[in-house]
């Protein structure tokens, strides 16, 4: 089975790919790791609003109005036909925190970690909105899988993928890999961190406020996530007196 996998950075694409390779026979992923701007890269930005792409190497001028046009281009680039697509998504609050670490590590993206970044949430909204559109157009070719489900409900997640693409299992029982390529931080402790939702306890109130208010509710609901209610952050603003 010929496959492509897509997802934003820190969304569990490496993990999802590793789990599938560990459990399914005769599958091949055809994503290119470089160059970053092509539709064959796993982090390729499909959406038309290219000015919101937060990482320069992913800037591109490709526009795909529908799944058919995108699939045609990917077939051309990979020289494969009848590809199936796996889309890895992560809870936006967990994703934002992880992506912020990536952004500030080695000045990969010029932001300060103490300042909430709304552009990241625009990127999350637009990326998943486009894939939801494609999934509606070609449900038999696209499977959206949540990172949290793959960790907490591995059996159910793999059963869905197997059923959708008619894949052959390597053994009678599903299991998670001990190591994940290109992910040095992957371990049992890290999985427990996401299982417990510990990331929600480490957010500055200002960041939580920005994330919750900028999330696209329709996209959020379609992916099965919930918005966290927040309060005004006047207490965090020095020398600020709200208007009465």
C-alpha positions in Angstrom: 0.0 0.0 0.0 1.4 3.4 -1.1 0.8 6.1 1.5 1.5 9.8 2.2 1.4 11.3 5.7 0.8 15.0 6.5 0.6 17.1 9.7 2.0 20.2 11.2 5.4 20.1 12.9 5.0 18.5 16.4 1.6 16.9 15.5 2.8 13.3 15.8 3.6 12.6 12.1 6.8 10.7 13.0 5.0 8.8 15.7 2.0 7.9 13.6 4.3 6.7 10.7 6.4 4.6 13.1 3.3 3.0 14.7 1.9 2.1 11.2 5.2 0.7 10.0 5.5 -1.3 13.2 2.0 -2.9 12.8 1.2 -3.1 9.1 2.7 -5.2 6.3 3.6 -4.0 2.9 3.2 -0.3 3.4 5.4 2.5 2.0 5.4 6.2 2.7 6.4 8.3 -0.2 6.9 11.7 1.5 10.1 13.7 0.6 12.0 15.1 3.6 13.4 17.9 1.3 12.7 20.3 -0.2 10.3 21.6 2.3 8.1 23.7 0.0 6.9 20.9 -2.2 3.5 19.1 -1.8 5.4 15.9 -1.0 6.7 17.2 2.3 4.8 16.0 5.3 4.5 19.5 6.7 3.4 21.1 3.4 1.0 24.0 3.8 -2.0 23.4 1.5 -3.9 26.5 2.4 -4.1 29.5 0.1 -3.3 32.2 2.7 0.4 31.7 2.3 1.3 34.9 4.1 0.3 33.1 7.4 2.9 30.4 7.0 5.2 30.9 10.0 8.3 29.1 8.7 10.0 30.5 5.6 11.2 27.3 4.1 7.6 26.1 3.8 6.5 29.2 1.8 5.1 28.1 -1.6 3.0 29.3 -4.4 1.0 26.1 -5.0 -2.8 26.5 -5.0 -5.1 23.5 -5.0 -8.8 24.2 -5.1 -9.8 20.6 -4.5 -8.4 17.2 -3.6 -8.3 16.0 -7.1 -5.9 18.7 -8.2 -3.6 18.1 -5.2 -3.6 14.4 -5.6 -2.7 14.8 -9.3 0.3 16.9 -8.4 1.4 14.5 -5.7 1.1 11.6 -8.1 3.2 13.5 -10.6 5.9 14.2 -8.0 6.1 10.8 -6.4 5.4 8.9 -9.7 2.9 6.8 -7.8 -0.8 6.3 -8.3 -3.8 5.6 -6.1 -2.1 7.0 -3.0 -3.8 7.0 0.4 -3.4 9.8 2.8 -2.9 9.8 6.6 -3.3 13.1 8.4 -1.9 13.4 11.9 -3.4 16.0 14.2 -2.8 17.0 17.8 -4.9 18.9 20.4 -4.2 22.6 19.6 -3.2 23.5 23.2 -0.7 20.7 23.3 0.5 21.5 19.8 0.9 25.2 20.5 3.1 24.5 23.5 5.3 22.0 21.6 5.5 24.2 18.6 6.5 27.2 20.7 9.4 25.3 22.0 10.4 24.5 18.5 10.1 28.1 17.5 12.4 29.4 20.2 14.9 26.7 20.0 18.0 28.0 18.3 16.0 31.0 17.0 14.4 28.7 14.5 11.6 31.2 14.4 12.2 34.7 15.7 9.7 34.9 18.5 10.0 35.4 22.2 8.6 32.6 24.3 6.9 35.0 26.8 4.7 36.6 24.0 1.6 34.7 22.8 1.8 34.1 19.1 -1.5 34.3 17.3 0.0 33.5 13.9 0.7 29.9 15.1 -3.0 29.4 15.7 -3.9 30.8 12.3 -1.6 28.2 10.8 -3.3 25.4 12.8 -6.7 26.6 11.8 -5.9 26.9 8.1 -3.9 23.7 7.8 -6.6 21.5 9.2 -9.5 23.3 7.6 -8.0 22.5 4.2 -7.5 18.8 5.0 -11.1 18.6 6.4 -12.3 19.9 3.1 -10.3 17.3 1.2 -11.5 14.5 3.6 -15.1 15.5 2.7 -14.3 15.3 -1.0 -12.4 11.9 -0.8 -13.3 10.1 2.4 -12.2 6.8 1.0 -8.6 8.1 0.4 -8.0 10.2 3.5 -7.8 9.1 7.2 -7.5 11.8 9.9 -6.0 10.4 13.1 -5.5 12.2 16.4 -2.2 11.9 18.2 -4.0 11.5 21.6 -6.1 8.7 20.3 -3.1 6.9 18.9 -1.6 7.0 22.4 -4.7 6.4 24.5 -6.7 4.1 22.2 -4.1 2.5 20.0 -6.2 -0.5 19.1 -9.2 1.6 18.0 -7.0 4.0 16.0 -5.2 1.3 14.1 -8.5 -0.6 13.5 -9.9 2.5 11.8 -6.8 2.9 9.6 -6.8 -0.8 8.8 -10.5 -0.8 7.9 -10.2 2.4 5.8 -7.3 1.2 3.7 -7.7 -2.6 3.9 -4.2 -3.1 5.4 -2.7 -6.4 6.5 -1.6 -6.6 10.2 1.8 -8.1 11.1 0.4 -9.8 14.2 -2.8 -10.4 16.1 -2.1 -7.6 18.6 -1.3 -4.0 18.0 1.6 -2.4 19.9 3.6 0.8 20.0 7.2 1.0 18.9 10.0 1.5 21.4 11.7 4.2 19.3 10.5 6.8 16.8 12.8 8.0 14.1 13.6 11.7 14.2 12.1 12.0 17.7 14.8 11.7 20.4 12.3 12.8 23.1 9.8 10.0 22.5 9.5 7.7 25.5 7.0 6.3 28.0 7.3 9.4 30.2 6.4 11.6 27.2 3.4 9.5 26.4 2.1 9.8 30.0 2.5 13.5 29.8 0.0 13.6 26.9 -2.3 11.0 28.4 -2.7 13.0 31.6 -3.1 16.3 29.6 -0.3 17.8 31.8 0.5 20.4 29.1 -2.7 22.3 30.1 -1.2 23.0 33.5 1.9 24.8 32.1 0.3 27.6 30.1 0.6 31.3 30.9 -2.9 32.7 31.1 -2.1 35.2 28.2 -1.1 32.3 25.9 -4.2 30.3 26.8 -6.4 33.4 26.1 -4.9 33.9 22.6 -5.2 30.2 21.7 -8.8 29.9 22.8 -10.0 33.1 21.2 -8.3 32.5 17.9 -9.2 28.9 17.4 -11.6 28.2 14.5 -14.6 26.6 16.4 -15.8 24.7 13.4 -12.4 23.1 12.7 -11.9 22.4 16.4 -15.3 20.6 16.7 -14.8 18.7 13.4 -11.6 17.2 14.8 -13.3 16.3 18.1 -11.6 18.9 20.4 -13.0 21.3 22.8 -12.2 25.0 23.5 -11.0 25.9 27.0 -12.8 28.9 28.5 -10.5 31.8 29.6 -10.8 35.0 31.6 -9.5 38.5 30.8 -5.9 38.9 31.6 -5.8 42.4 33.0 -3.9 41.2 36.1 -0.9 40.4 33.8 -0.8 43.9 32.2 1.5 46.3 34.1 0.1 49.8 34.7 -3.1 49.0 32.9 -6.5 50.1 34.3 -9.5 48.7 32.4 -12.1 51.2 31.4 -15.1 51.3 33.7 
